[in-house]
Amino acid sequence: MSPRRTPALLLLGQAVVGLLLGVVWWALARTPPAWLAGEPVVSSPAALQVARDGSFVVLTGLAGVLAGVLVLRTARPAPLATLLTAVAGALAGALLAAGTGSALPPADPADPAHVGLLAWGVVLVQPFAVAAVVALVTLASAVGDWVRQPSD
């Protein structure tokens, strides 16, 4: 992967992953399994919505962590540009995931309820995860360098 194409690939790659995550989220959230919704099986609409939002957070959070690791591995020539495009791509991917999952049909055609987010703030989990991974690893590396530096 060339250094000039890395930011663009991170941006577009996360958008494509967002579409795939939207389909996975829709499949999980339309009829949540017991391991996702908790035991006993969710019966109230409010608890079902929390389980839907929670599954979205887990999926996009994992995608954000993986994107953060990719940023750390590929950001040598232009680290700031790579980070900014990765965060923008993560936001685009999360919005596409939410839109894709919400646009797909409900589980039962007689059921008018579509899968959707109640707390729209959860779309910020993926970009936050990218930035947090990069910030924490960079901070740990800087502190490690500082501690290893010989004192005069």
N, C-alpha and C positions, 0 to 999 in steps of 0.2 A: 504494500500500500504506500503510495507516494505521499510525502508530507503535505503537499498542496491539496490533495484530495481527501485527506483524513477528516477535516471538519465537515465537508459536504456529505461524506459517507456516514458520519455519525448522525447528522441531521436527518438524512433520508432513511437511514437504517432504523432509527427510532420511530419514525413515522410508520414504516411498514410493520415494525414490531407492535406498534400501537393498534393497528388494524387487527393483527392476530390476537393480541390480548383482549380486544373488544369481543371477539368471537368466543374466546375461552371464558371470559367473564360472563357473557350472556348464557353460555351453556351451564356454568356453575350456578348462576344467580337466579335463573328462571324457576328452578325447583331445587333449592339447596339441599345437598345431602346432609345426613345427621352429623357427620364429622365437621361440616362447615358451619352449620347453624346452631349446633349444640344439642345437648340432650336435656330434657325431652325435646322432641322435634318441635320447631317453632310453629306456633299456631296464631300468634297475633301479627297483624300487618306491620306494626312498628318494629317488632323484633326481626321480622323478615327483611325489612329495609336496612336495619343495622347490619345484618348478615351480608346483604348485597354490597353495601358500602365497604364493609370490612374485607370482603373478598377482593374488591377492586383495589383497596389499599395494599393488600399483600401482593397481588400480581404486579401492580405498577411499582411498588417499592422494590421488589426483586429485579425488575427491569432497570430501575434507576441505579441500583447497586452494581449490576453488571455493566451498565454504561459508564459508571464512574471508574470501574476497573479498566475498561477500554481506554478511557481518557488518560489514565495514569500510564498505561503502557504505550500510548501512541503520541503523546503531546510534547515530544522533545523539541521540534523546531519552533512551534508557535503555541505555547501552552495556553495563553489567555484566549486566543481565537478558538482553539479546540474546546476549551471549557465552555465558553459562551455559546458556541454552536451546539454543544452537547446538551446544555441546559435548555436552549430553545427547542432542540429536537425532542427532549424529554417532555416539555410542555405540550408540544404538538402531538406527540405520541399519546400522552394521557388524554388529551382532548379528543383525539381520534378514537381511542379505546372507548371512552364514554359515549361518544356519538355512535359508534358502530354497535355497541351493546344495546343502546337505547333504540336504534333503528330496526333491529331485527324483530321478527314477530314474537308474540307471547307464546308460552308453552301450549296453552289451550286456546283454540280460535274463539271459543265462547268467552274467554277471560279477557276483558279489555285492558288489563293492567300490563303495561310493558315494563321491561327491566329498565331501571333508571337510577340515577344518583339522587339522593335526598340532600346530602351535604356536598355541595359542589367544591368545597375547599379541598376535598381529597384529590383533586386533579393536580394539586401542587406537591403531592408526595413524591412523584417520580423526579421532577426537577430538583427538589430538595435532597433526595437521596443521591443524585449525581454530585451535587455541590458538596454535600456532607462527606461523602467518601473521599473526594479529591482534597477537601480542606483538612480532614483528619489525617490522611496519609502524608500530606505535605507538611502539616504541623509536626507530626511524629518524626519525619525525616529531618526537619530543621532542628528540632530539639536534640535529636541524636547527633547531628553534626556539631551542634553547639557544645554538647557534653563531651564529645570526643576531641574537641579542639584543645590543643595544648595551651596551658596558661603560661604567660611570660613572667 
